[in-house]
Amino acid sequence: MEKLGDSLKEDIKEKVKKFLERTKDKEILLISHFDTDGITSASIMIQALKRLDRKFSVKIIKSLEEKFVRSLPKDKIVLFLDLASGSLNYIGEEKIEDVFIIDHHEVSKEVPKNVTLVNPWFHDKEKISSSGLVYLFCKEMDPANKKLSKLAVLGMIGDFVEESIPLLGEDIYDEGEIQKRKGLMIYPSTRPLNRILEYSSQPYIPGVTGDTKGVFDLLREAGMEPVKGKYKSIIELNEDEMKNLTTAIMLRTPKTKDKDIIGNIYLLKFFNRLEDAREVSAMINACSRLGNSSAALSFCLEINEARKKAEEIHAKYKQHLVSGLNLVSKMEKIEGPGFVIINAQDQIMDTIIGTIASILSNSSVYQDGTIITTMAYYENKIKASARICGRGESGEGRNLREVMETVISEVGGETGGHEFAAGCIVKREDEDKFIEALKKNLEIEMVKI
């Protein structure tokens, strides 16, 4: 079993000690990112701080922009979760007395003296999400926080690093009452097949996703018939049924490999019901992406009224996503050797455009190694998200964060991310300039390879 490195373990232990000392008599301002990883990170930390009886307030943000950093209070302990590794220069300049950062994004600047940073980037670049780090940090503060492990698992799944769940410890499944099964990873595995196939975006199945007739055609081909008017769920299928359904899906997505759609299904108790972790993770993400981070946070904290609200928002979000994918399939694209730029402008919400880039990068639409960049308007700015198809498994060593940083150094704006997934924000007036600089840099990358 994969284990967490001693170097990162020791670093967490040392920084927990410092955090407990510094926060005894000072108020904490907790700032976290609005995606699933950020929301689950905040939910773990909120419960841990309540247990410690610390005084704190919470802010959930879409992106960490310079203007926001400049407005931070100087007299509080500022605790960033799942962001800030790319904003160290601004944070250092602000002379905030004590800043703690628990984040997994790449660090490209020197760590200022006022910043205490927990980041796997300094420890063999271990693939662990911020929620995983926050869970380990909080468990070190108080072993009773091990009960929060299911939130860490939700964050790891939301950030596509579920293969690293064993890094959270051997007891992770027992601690959070989590079941792990092998099967078709179309979620929620607990709901009828016709419902889940119609809204399947990961994988995106051409002619099936968003198409009721296509769904029933596929089920008929797979030999699936409803019993008393209801189709089985994934976890109810026998081995032969699972094989037939997998074959029918793969015939429609010929570039898809077994490992892309067959894997671990995680089931956990949420609001006292057995739920598919991928579905819960997607619901958290949907709330924030549609502008309701407080609902996402309440849902994670299992506050009763939040469940119905999260379900309603998620249903709306899935419709946005499916219509966004259909729009993108018909949209004119800027294509070059090994890259595609999809500029949705105001046709798709900026909070959804990154998810669409992720879905396309995990689909069979483009070849492995292709760089997909999606763009959408956001106020007077543009949000751009870049992903590598197949997460760079073709061996083509392009670092998207570096590509984005180079483009931003020419055009202006703010950037952050990882080797295989990065993003940036630029002024809307620089739209053409950004596209030209991006094309030029992606073409240079192709020549290098």
Secondary structure in CASP SS format (residue, H / E / C, confidence):
PFRMAT SS
TARGET T0000
AUTHOR 0000-0000-0000
METHOD secondary structure of the structure
MODEL  1
M C 1.00
E C 1.00
K C 1.00
L C 1.00
G C 1.00
D H 1.00
S H 1.00
L H 1.00
K H 1.00
E H 1.00
D H 1.00
I H 1.00
K H 1.00
E H 1.00
K H 1.00
V H 1.00
K H 1.00
K H 1.00
F H 1.00
L H 1.00
E H 1.00
R H 1.00
T C 1.00
K C 1.00
D C 1.00
K C 1.00
E C 1.00
I E 1.00
L E 1.00
L E 1.00
I E 1.00
S E 1.00
H E 1.00
F C 1.00
D C 1.00
T H 1.00
D H 1.00
G H 1.00
I H 1.00
T H 1.00
S H 1.00
A H 1.00
S H 1.00
I H 1.00
M H 1.00
I H 1.00
Q H 1.00
A H 1.00
L H 1.00
K H 1.00
R H 1.00
L H 1.00
D C 1.00
R C 1.00
K C 1.00
F E 1.00
S E 1.00
V E 1.00
K E 1.00
I E 1.00
I E 1.00
K C 1.00
S C 1.00
L C 1.00
E C 1.00
E H 1.00
K H 1.00
F H 1.00
V H 1.00
R H 1.00
S C 1.00
L C 1.00
P C 1.00
K C 1.00
D C 1.00
K C 1.00
I E 1.00
V E 1.00
L E 1.00
F E 1.00
L E 1.00
D C 1.00
L C 1.00
A C 1.00
S C 1.00
G C 1.00
S C 1.00
L H 1.00
N H 1.00
Y H 1.00
I H 1.00
G H 1.00
E H 1.00
E C 1.00
K C 1.00
I C 1.00
E C 1.00
D E 1.00
V E 1.00
F E 1.00
I E 1.00
I E 1.00
D C 1.00
H C 1.00
H C 1.00
E C 1.00
V C 1.00
S C 1.00
K C 1.00
E C 1.00
V C 1.00
P C 1.00
K C 1.00
N C 1.00
V E 1.00
T E 1.00
L E 1.00
V E 1.00
N C 1.00
P H 1.00
W H 1.00
F H 1.00
H C 1.00
D C 1.00
K C 1.00
E C 1.00
K C 1.00
I C 1.00
S C 1.00
S H 1.00
S H 1.00
G H 1.00
L H 1.00
V H 1.00
Y H 1.00
L H 1.00
F H 1.00
C H 1.00
K H 1.00
E H 1.00
M H 1.00
D C 1.00
P H 1.00
A H 1.00
N H 1.00
K H 1.00
K H 1.00
L H 1.00
S H 1.00
K H 1.00
L H 1.00
A H 1.00
V H 1.00
L H 1.00
G H 1.00
M H 1.00
I H 1.00
G H 1.00
D C 1.00
F C 1.00
V C 1.00
E H 1.00
E H 1.00
S H 1.00
I H 1.00
P H 1.00
L H 1.00
L H 1.00
G C 1.00
E C 1.00
D C 1.00
I H 1.00
Y H 1.00
D H 1.00
E H 1.00
G C 1.00
E C 1.00
I E 1.00
Q E 1.00
K E 1.00
R E 1.00
K E 1.00
G E 1.00
L E 1.00
M C 1.00
I C 1.00
Y C 1.00
P C 1.00
S C 1.00
T C 1.00
R C 1.00
P E 1.00
L H 1.00
N H 1.00
R H 1.00
I H 1.00
L H 1.00
E H 1.00
Y C 1.00
S C 1.00
S E 1.00
Q C 1.00
P C 1.00
Y E 1.00
I C 1.00
P C 1.00
G C 1.00
V C 1.00
T C 1.00
G C 1.00
D C 1.00
T H 1.00
K H 1.00
G H 1.00
V H 1.00
F H 1.00
D H 1.00
L H 1.00
L H 1.00
R H 1.00
E H 1.00
A C 1.00
G C 1.00
M C 1.00
E C 1.00
P C 1.00
V E 1.00
K C 1.00
G C 1.00
K E 1.00
Y C 1.00
K C 1.00
S E 1.00
I H 1.00
I H 1.00
E H 1.00
L C 1.00
N C 1.00
E H 1.00
D H 1.00
E H 1.00
M H 1.00
K H 1.00
N H 1.00
L H 1.00
T H 1.00
T H 1.00
A H 1.00
I H 1.00
M H 1.00
L H 1.00
R H 1.00
T C 1.00
P C 1.00
K C 1.00
T C 1.00
K C 1.00
D H 1.00
K H 1.00
D H 1.00
I H 1.00
I E 1.00
G E 1.00
N E 1.00
I E 1.00
Y E 1.00
L E 1.00
L E 1.00
K E 1.00
F E 1.00
F C 1.00
N C 1.00
R E 1.00
L E 1.00
E E 1.00
D E 1.00
A H 1.00
R H 1.00
E H 1.00
V H 1.00
S H 1.00
A H 1.00
M H 1.00
I H 1.00
N H 1.00
A H 1.00
C H 1.00
S H 1.00
R H 1.00
L C 1.00
G C 1.00
N C 1.00
S H 1.00
S H 1.00
A H 1.00
A H 1.00
L H 1.00
S H 1.00
F H 1.00
C H 1.00
L C 1.00
E C 1.00
I C 1.00
N H 1.00
E H 1.00
A H 1.00
R H 1.00
K H 1.00
K H 1.00
A H 1.00
E H 1.00
E H 1.00
I H 1.00
H H 1.00
A H 1.00
K H 1.00
Y H 1.00
K H 1.00
Q H 1.00
H H 1.00
L H 1.00
V H 1.00
S H 1.00
G H 1.00
L H 1.00
N H 1.00
L H 1.00
V H 1.00
S H 1.00
K H 1.00
M C 1.00
E C 1.00
K C 1.00
I E 1.00
E E 1.00
G E 1.00
P C 1.00
G C 1.00
F E 1.00
V E 1.00
I E 1.00
I E 1.00
N E 1.00
A C 1.00
Q C 1.00
D C 1.00
Q C 1.00
I C 1.00
M C 1.00
D H 1.00
T H 1.00
I H 1.00
I H 1.00
G H 1.00
T H 1.00
I H 1.00
A H 1.00
S H 1.00
I H 1.00
L H 1.00
S H 1.00
N C 1.00
S C 1.00
S C 1.00
V C 1.00
Y C 1.00
Q C 1.00
D C 1.00
G C 1.00
T C 1.00
I E 1.00
I E 1.00
T E 1.00
T E 1.00
M E 1.00
A E 1.00
Y E 1.00
Y E 1.00
E C 1.00
N C 1.00
K E 1.00
I E 1.00
K E 1.00
A E 1.00
S E 1.00
A E 1.00
R E 1.00
I E 1.00
C H 1.00
G H 1.00
R H 1.00
G H 1.00
E C 1.00
S C 1.00
G C 1.00
E C 1.00
G C 1.00
R C 1.00
N C 1.00
L H 1.00
R H 1.00
E H 1.00
V H 1.00
M H 1.00
E H 1.00
T H 1.00
V H 1.00
I H 1.00
S H 1.00
E H 1.00
V H 1.00
G C 1.00
G C 1.00
E E 1.00
T E 1.00
G E 1.00
G E 1.00
H C 1.00
E C 1.00
F C 1.00
A E 1.00
A E 1.00
G E 1.00
C E 1.00
I E 1.00
V E 1.00
K E 1.00
R H 1.00
E H 1.00
D H 1.00
E H 1.00
D H 1.00
K H 1.00
F H 1.00
I H 1.00
E H 1.00
A H 1.00
L H 1.00
K H 1.00
K H 1.00
N H 1.00
L H 1.00
E H 1.00
I H 1.00
E H 1.00
M H 1.00
V H 1.00
K H 1.00
I C 1.00
END
